[in-house]
Each structure stands twice: as C-alpha cells, then as structure tokens.
Amino acid sequence: MNYIGSKHRLSDFIKTTVKEVCGDDLSQKTFCDLFAGTGSVGRNFKPIVKSVIANDLEYYSYVLNRNYIGNHKELSPERYFQELNDLEGASGFIYTNYGEGGGSDRLYFSKENAQKIDAIRQKIESWKQTGTISEDIYFLLLASLIESADKIANTASVYGAFLKKIKKMASVLIHVEPASFDKTPNSHTVFHEDGNTLVKKIEGDILYLDPPYNVRQYGSNYHILNTIAKYDTFVPRGKTGLRNYNRSAYCSSVKVVAAFEELIKNAQFKHIFLSYNNEGLMPPDIVRQVMQRYGKYDLATIDYKRFKADMNRKHKAKRTTEYLHILEK
C-alpha cells in the first residue's frame, strides 16, 4: 500500500538497530508494534522473534495485522478467491456513496470496481455469518480485498480527496490477490485499541513505537478503507464522504508530549524504540528529555526519500531524516 509513514523502506535500518541494541538472536523475545499501521515492521520481525504483539486503533489496520501477524498457520483459501473474482458486480454501499455513477458525485472508484467491491465484501460477510469460512480465512480475504481495492482507487495517494476523472490504473478491473503472510511455529496477538490504554495491560522485551508525526489524522486519510473493512451503515459527510473517525492525541501539538510521556512511563518493556522524523510535532530534544527520565537513552538516524504525497507540497525538500530514539528502561 501507498501508506503515509510506512516503514517498509526503513525495515533494514530498524532491524539492524534493534539487533545492535538487543542482540543478534531475538528468537526468545516478544516484540510489540503498538502503532502498527499496515504491519510492515511487525511482519519484518515476525519470523525472527518468539511472538509479535500488533495493535492499531484504526479498524482497517486491525484487519491487515490480524491477517499478516495473527495468521501463522497454513490455510487453503484458493477456491474462495476464485469465487470472489468470478462474482458479478452489485449496487451496494460503496457504489452508491463512493463510486462513479452511484449518485454521490464521488469518484473514489470506477463504476465497475465499486460494484465489484460491494459484491465481494457482501460475499465475504455472508460466508462469515453462515460459518462457511474460519475467522483466519475471513481476515485473510478481507485484508486481501482492502489491499486490492487500494491499488485501483482513483486517488493521488490518500483518501482525503479523489481525482476529477478516472485515471488509467483506477479503470483496471479489481482482482483480489491473496495477502500472503509468514507461517511461524508460534502464535501472535493482534489488538484494536488505543495504544496508551493497551500498553498498561501488556508486557514484553521490545516495544516499537511509530505514532503519527503531525496533524494528519489517519482516520480521515484512510476513511474509505475503514468503510470497506467495517461495511457498516452511516451517512457519509461532505464532499469526500467522511465517516466519524478517531482523533489521535499524537496529532495534536497541545496533547502529544503528555500522551507520549504517559506511554513511556507505563510501558512494561526493557527496550523501547521510537521512530520519529525531523519534522514531527515533538522536536528531538523534547523526545530525548522525556525518554531520559525513564532510563538510558540513545539515538540512531538515517536520511531517506520522503513519502511521495509530501513531495507535492511547496517548499518541501525531497529528503528527510528519520530518528530512531532508543530507551533502555
């Protein structure tokens, strides 16, 4: 997925730094990704640690992580994918509110793709309700639909706006591809909670933190993915069809420092790693001051190419610096 703040390109840097601090052998360690997003960091550590705890407050993120992290045994879903891709389109909630020709004037998807998404989403839910599929396969199918729908969405990057005309990629008919996951001998845990609340109830060895950096709320930028994931009934608001969404304290310049210190204080993990770039709401010195109050502090940095949506903004450099703040409690 084309995801704001994704750490996919930084995965080697993060893994190398964690190993330098915690030891090369992580096979007996519990690794927690508290703001998991699409799960790229947890997926990177899943094969090399004893267990992963993944969490995110956004439901679409929970679905993705429930598949990529939570699923760990072999599944046989091939016939379900075949049936989903063979379905005829249906006029449902996505087509009516977000599809071309649906009456809402929102062009997030072409007519054919919006109707196909509706048909596929309805079938997945029907299989779940009738007990035709297991919970593991349900989240595999749903994660696969979310990933596949994102590829043919008629947007420049996020879902804060749609394009005025259907672009070439958005006109390609959706084909649901399996969202493959790593098989492991050990099980893993996935939560859908506020990170500051959950951290009081869990413990482990390595806590990785990747909270929002700035005022952009993920619930609004990816509201369509939440709607596909939940497939509930509500009245879409405004030109973009927003739903009610979570507002993170980490996106508020007034609340972020207090929220961060509360999290660090309550964290029951020996090693804590915080990804945060040089343009975040919390300056590096503030992060250091907070973390130093709770243990031994260190810092690793890397220069990298910024997320492409940010490069469209005026007066922005094409590269930025990622800070990996390190705390040993």
N, C-alpha and C positions, 0 to 999 in steps of 0.2 A: 504493500500500500504506500501511496504518496502521503506520508504522515508527518505532520509538524513535530519536530523534536525527536524523530526516530533516531535511535542509537545504532541502527544496523551498520552504518559506515564506521562507527566508532567501536564496534564489538571487539576487535582485536586489542585495541588500546585499553578498554575496560578489563577484559580478561587478563591481559598481561599484567596490569597494575594490581589487580586483585591477587593474582598468584605471587607477585613480588612481596606483597604485604602478608598474605595468609598462608603462603606455602604452595609449592607446585602441586601437591596432592590434595585435592579438595573432595575426595571420594566419600569422606565421612562428615562432610559439612552440610548444614542446612542453609540454603540461600534464599533470601526473600527479596522479591521485586515489588515494592509497595505501591508504586505508581506505574503499573505495567504497560499501559497503552496497548500496542499491538503485540506485546510479548517478546520482542526481539532479543532483549537481554536475558530474560528467563530461559528462552529457547536455547541461547548460546551456552548457558551454564547447565541446563538440564542433563545432558549426557555425562557430565563430569563431577556432579555433586550427588550426595545421598538423596536429597529431596529439595524441591523448589516450592516456595510459597509465593503465589502470584495474586495480586489484588489490583482492582481499579474501580473507581466509583461510577464510571460510565458503563452502561449495560452492554453496548457493542464490544467494549474491551473485555468485559467478563466473558462474553461468548467466545471471542477469539482465544483468550487464555484458557478457558475451560476445555477447548479443543487442543491447542498447541502444548499446553502444560499439563492439564488434567488428564487428558487421554495418554495412556502409556502402554496399552496392550494392543496386540494385533486386532484389527477389525476387518470385516468383509462387507463393505458398503457398495460394491460396484453396481449391483443391479438397481440400487436406489438412485445413483447418479444417472444411469441410463434412462430411467423412467422420468426423472425430473427434466432432463434435457429434451425429452421427446414430448413434453406437455405442450398443449396449445395455450396461448395467452388467455388471460381472464381480466375483466374490468373490475379491479379492486381498489383498495385504499391508495396504493402507490400511484396507479394510473390516474385516478380521479384527482389527486392532490399534487402530484409531482411529475406527471407525465405529459408529453406532447399530445395535445388534443383532448386532454381529460377535463377541460373546463376551468382549470385554475390559472392558466397562463403561466405556469411554472415549467421550465424546460430542463429539469434535472435529468430526465431520461427520454429517449425516443419513445414513441407510442408502442412499438413492438417490444422494447426492453421493459418498459414499465408494466405492461400487461403480462409479460413472461415472469417478471419478478413476483407479481401478485400470485400467479398460478403456482409457482414453485414454493413460495412462502406458505400458501394455504395448504399445499400437499404435505409439506414437512410437518406443519402443525397437526394436520389430520392424522398422520402416521403416529405422532406422539400421543395424541388423545386416544387412539384405538389400541395403543400398546404394540403397534406393528414394529417399531424400532426401539432400541435401547436408548437410555439417556446419553451414553457415549456417542452413538451414531447420530442422535438428534443434534448434539453440539458440533459434531463434525460437519454435518450437512448445512447447518445454519452458518457456521463460520465460513464454509466454502461459498455459500451464497453471498455473504457480506463482501468477501474478498473479490468475487467475480463481478458483483454489481458495482463495486468501486472502480473497476477497470473500465467500465463503459459509461460512467457517469458524465454528464455534459457540464463539467466544471473545469476551471483552470487549475485548481488544486483542492481547496477545501469546499465545504458546502455552505459557506456564508453567502454565496451567490451562484447563479447559474449563467451559462452563456446565452446570448440572444438568439443564436442559431445552433442547430445540432451539428457538432463537429464530427469529423470523419470517424474517429475512434468510437464516439457515442452511437454511431449508426450501425456498428457491428453488432450482430445479434448475440446476446449473452449466452455463454456456455459455461456451466458450473463445473469448475475443476476442483478436485479434492485438495483441501487444505492439509497437506501431509504433516505429520508430527513424528517426533523421535520416539521409538519404543525403548523403554527402560525397565529394569527389574523392579525398581522401587516406585511407589506411588507418590503423587504430588497433590498439593492442595491449592484451590483457587477460591478467592473471596470477591465479593461485590460490596465493599464497604468504604466508608470514609477512612483514609489512611491513618489519621490521627487517632481515630477510635480503635481501629484494628490493632495498632501497634501496642496497645496496652494489654492485648489478650494473647499475643504470640511471642515466641522467643526462638532464637537460633544463633547461628555463628556469623553470618554475613548479611548485612542489611544494605540493599542498594536502593538509593532514592533518586528519582528523576521527576520531580514535581514540575508543574507549569512554571515557565520563567517570567511570563509577562501577563498583560491584561487580557489576552485572548482566551476565552473560555472554550474548552474542548466540547462541552455540551452543545454550544451553538455552532461551532465549526463543523461538527460531525453529526448534526441532529438527524440527518436522513438515515445514517447507519443505525442510530438508536431506534428509529421508527421501523426499519426493516427487521431489526433484531426483536423488538417487542411486538410489533404488528398489532398494536392496540388501537383503540378508537379515541380520538381527540379532535379538537377544532384547530387546524393549523393557523398560525398567526402571521400576518404581514405578507410582504411580497415574497419572502423566502420560505414561508410555511413553517415557521419555528414552532416547536413544542416547548413546554416548560422544561427547563434544564437546570442541572446542578451548577452552582456558582462557587468556585473554589476560593478559599482564603489565600491560596498561593498566587492568585491572580489579582490580589488587592495590595497596593503599596502600603495601605494602612494596617492590614492584618497579617501580612506574610511573615514578618520577623517573629511575632508572638507565636504563630502557628508552627513555624519551624523549630523554635526553641522548645515548645511543648513536645513536639515529636521526638527530638533528640533526647530530651530529659526522660521520656517514658520508654524509649527503645531498649529492649532486653536482648541486645546483640553485642558481641565483643567488638566486631569491626563494622564500621558504617562508612559507606561510600556515597557521596552526593555529586551527581552530575549537574552542572550549572554553568551557563556560559557568561561571557563578559558583558552581556547586555541585559542581564536579568534584573528583576526588581530589587534583589538583595546584592549590594556590592560585595566583592570578595572579602574585604576587611570585616564586614558585618558577619558573614558566614564563618570566618575564622574565629572571631571573638566569641560567637555562640558555641561553636564546637569545642574550643579550648576550655570552656568552663566544665566540660564533662569528660576530659581525658587528653590523650596525646594526639596532636594534630599534625597533619602533613598535607602536601598538595602535589598533584600531577597535572600537567596541562598538555593540550595538543591543538594545533591550528588546523582548521578544516574548512571546506567549502560550505557556505550557508545553504539552508533549505531553499529551494528554488522560488517558492512563493514570496519569500522575503527579498529576493533579489529584484523583484519588480517594484519595490518601494524606492522612492527617490532618496538620494543622499545616503545610500547604504553600501558599505563595502561588500565585495563578493565573498570575503572570507571572515571567519570569526574564531574566537578562541574558546575551547571547551575546558572548563575546570573540573577536575575530579578531586573534590575535597575528601580527606581521609581522616577518620577518627577511630582511635583505639580506646574504648571505654575501660 
